[in-house]
Amino acid sequence: MGKLYTYIVAEDTGLAPNPFFQWCTLALATPNHMHARAFSGDWIAGFFPVSGQYRLLYAMEVQLRLSLSDYFLHPDFECKKPDVKGTDEQKYGDNFYSLENGIWLQHQTLHHRGDEWRQKDTRHNPPVFASQKYWYFGKNAVEVPAEFSELVPRQGMQVNHPHPEKAAAFKTWVEGYRKGMHAYPRDFSEAADDAFSIFRTL
């Protein structure tokens, strides 16, 4: 049985995780998920607190683990390349780094702009996790049953949970929901508008 990686999501803008176009992807250097050494068959789940309780933002069973450079070249993920004048979903594309002659190039994007972000996001050609087997709840994040509270880390990322049977039961609980995207991200449209306003002044 695959491992379960759990972490707290700092903000839910649609960038990381990116739940659009029938793929859930984790491609950028968010503080927690980059510590995951997940492979195909492992699970990643992200939570955030609401009024003192934790809610499940999303869960995914990893189907593909790609290098960041391979992600840019993969034909299935052309849809994840940003279009800064497109729909909000297109503005939040997370596929904007290519490796050319040993140098990382940052392509047009509204997010993670500049050399500081480029260096952080591309350090060690980090893994990209992708799946079409995912459950993304966004602004309608679901309350986590008390029996699974120990699976939610208070900081960082947690793996090798002390009670494997709880992790298995958690996966079964998640699978009771319809797969795919249930709602837009919690911090979505306002953040997209703010980013585009900044872009237009550059």
C-alpha distance (Angstrom), angle and dihedral (degrees) to the residues before:
residue distance angle dihedral
M1 . . .
G2 3.80 . .
K3 3.78 123.3 .
L4 3.80 122.8 -101.5
Y5 3.81 118.0 -132.0
T6 3.81 115.8 -167.4
Y7 3.80 130.2 -175.8
I8 3.80 144.4 157.5
V9 3.81 116.3 -99.0
A10 3.80 110.7 -138.7
E11 3.81 96.0 -158.9
D12 3.77 135.0 1.1
T13 3.80 108.9 -145.0
G14 3.81 99.5 138.5
L15 3.81 93.4 -100.5
A16 3.82 102.1 94.7
P17 2.92 108.4 39.8
N18 3.78 95.7 25.3
P19 3.83 107.0 -163.3
F20 3.80 100.4 177.8
F21 3.82 133.9 116.3
Q22 3.82 95.9 23.5
W23 3.81 93.0 -63.4
C24 3.78 129.2 96.1
T25 3.80 109.4 -151.7
L26 3.78 136.1 -178.1
A27 3.77 106.6 -164.4
L28 3.80 110.6 141.6
A29 3.78 134.8 73.2
T30 3.77 102.3 -95.1
P31 3.82 111.7 168.3
N32 3.80 96.9 -106.8
H33 3.79 115.7 25.9
M34 3.82 95.5 56.0
H35 3.80 87.9 73.2
A36 3.79 89.8 64.4
R37 3.78 114.9 109.5
A38 3.76 91.7 -168.8
F39 3.78 125.8 158.0
S40 3.79 135.8 -174.5
G41 3.79 109.7 -50.5
D42 3.80 95.0 25.9
W43 3.79 120.8 112.6
I44 3.81 130.7 -131.7
A45 3.80 121.2 -165.3
G46 3.80 128.8 -177.0
F47 3.81 126.8 -158.3
F48 3.79 138.3 -178.9
P49 3.81 132.8 -165.5
V50 3.80 122.4 -108.4
S51 3.82 119.4 -177.2
G52 3.78 92.6 -24.2
Q53 3.80 95.0 -46.8
Y54 3.78 129.3 96.5
R55 3.77 123.0 -122.0
L56 3.78 130.1 -165.5
L57 3.79 110.7 -114.7
Y58 3.79 96.6 179.6
A59 3.78 146.0 -27.9
M60 3.78 129.5 -159.0
E61 3.77 136.9 -176.7
V62 3.79 104.4 -138.1
Q63 3.80 111.5 -119.0
L64 3.80 100.0 165.2
R65 3.78 132.0 30.4
L66 3.81 110.9 -169.8
S67 3.77 135.4 171.2
L68 3.79 113.4 -111.5
S69 3.81 90.3 -112.0
D70 3.82 92.6 51.3
Y71 3.80 90.1 47.5
F72 3.80 90.5 60.9
L73 3.81 91.5 52.1
H74 3.81 98.2 42.7
P75 3.83 111.2 109.7
D76 3.81 93.2 -144.8
F77 3.80 90.3 63.6
E78 3.78 101.9 50.8
C79 3.80 83.9 104.9
K80 3.81 89.4 63.5
K81 3.82 93.8 60.4
P82 3.83 109.2 105.9
D83 3.77 124.3 -106.7
V84 3.79 103.5 -165.3
K85 3.81 92.2 -162.2
G86 3.78 96.2 40.5
T87 3.78 132.8 87.7
D88 3.78 120.1 -47.9
E89 3.80 88.3 -100.9
Q90 3.81 90.5 55.1
K91 3.80 92.7 45.6
Y92 3.78 89.0 59.1
G93 3.80 95.9 55.1
D94 3.81 110.5 144.1
N95 3.82 98.2 -160.6
F96 3.79 104.9 91.9
Y97 3.81 108.1 118.2
S98 3.80 125.0 90.6
L99 3.80 129.5 178.1
E100 3.79 113.3 -135.7
N101 3.81 122.2 174.5
G102 3.78 90.2 -20.1
I103 3.81 93.9 -52.2
W104 3.79 124.4 110.6
L105 3.79 114.6 -131.4
Q106 3.78 122.4 -161.0
H107 3.79 111.3 -146.3
Q108 3.78 125.4 -153.7
T109 3.78 111.4 -55.3
L110 3.79 140.3 147.0
H111 3.80 92.4 -138.5
H112 3.81 139.4 59.3
R113 3.79 88.1 13.5
G114 3.80 123.4 178.9
D115 3.79 140.8 28.0
E116 3.79 96.4 -64.2
W117 3.78 92.1 58.0
R118 3.80 92.3 39.8
Q119 3.80 91.6 55.8
K120 3.79 92.5 45.9
D121 3.80 95.9 46.1
T122 3.82 96.4 45.3
R123 3.79 101.7 40.4
H124 3.83 109.0 132.6
N125 3.84 92.1 -3.1
P126 3.81 89.9 -85.6
P127 3.81 125.7 -142.3
V128 3.77 123.8 -93.1
F129 3.79 116.3 -149.6
A130 3.79 117.7 -151.7
S131 3.78 135.3 177.5
Q132 3.76 143.7 164.7
K133 3.79 88.5 -161.8
Y134 3.77 99.6 78.8
W135 3.77 143.7 122.8
Y136 3.79 115.2 -145.1
F137 3.82 118.9 -179.3
G138 3.82 101.9 171.1
K139 3.80 113.3 173.4
N140 3.82 88.4 3.5
A141 3.80 93.3 57.6
V142 3.79 110.1 167.8
E143 3.78 126.4 -120.4
V144 3.78 112.9 -106.6
P145 3.82 113.5 -123.9
A146 3.79 113.0 -114.6
E147 3.80 91.5 -115.6
F148 3.81 89.5 67.4
S149 3.81 98.1 44.5
E150 3.80 92.2 105.3
L151 3.81 89.3 62.2
V152 3.81 91.1 63.7
P153 3.82 111.5 87.4
R154 3.78 119.2 -142.0
Q155 3.80 90.3 -142.2
G156 3.79 139.2 -2.6
M157 3.78 121.3 7.2
Q158 3.77 126.5 -48.7
V159 3.80 127.1 -151.4
N160 3.79 135.8 158.7
H161 3.79 90.6 44.7
P162 3.82 112.1 -151.6
H163 3.81 93.4 -121.4
P164 3.84 109.8 48.1
E165 3.79 91.1 -176.3
K166 3.82 89.2 62.6
A167 3.80 90.4 52.9
A168 3.81 89.9 50.7
A169 3.81 91.5 48.6
F170 3.81 90.2 48.7
K171 3.80 90.9 55.1
T172 3.80 90.3 49.9
W173 3.81 90.1 50.8
V174 3.81 91.6 51.0
E175 3.80 91.7 47.9
G176 3.79 88.4 59.5
Y177 3.81 87.8 74.7
R178 3.78 125.5 75.9
K179 3.79 112.0 -92.1
G180 3.80 120.1 -115.1
M181 3.78 136.0 37.3
H182 3.81 115.7 -21.0
A183 3.83 100.1 176.7
Y184 3.77 142.9 -4.2
P185 3.81 119.5 -86.9
R186 3.77 117.9 -76.9
D187 3.83 94.0 -121.5
F188 3.79 96.8 31.5
S189 3.80 121.2 117.1
E190 3.80 98.7 30.0
A191 3.80 91.2 50.6
A192 3.80 90.7 47.5
D193 3.80 91.4 52.0
D194 3.82 91.8 48.1
A195 3.80 92.5 50.1
F196 3.80 92.7 48.3
S197 3.81 91.4 48.9
I198 3.80 89.4 55.2
F199 3.81 91.4 46.1
R200 3.80 92.6 53.8
T201 3.81 91.0 56.8
L202 3.82 93.9 55.0
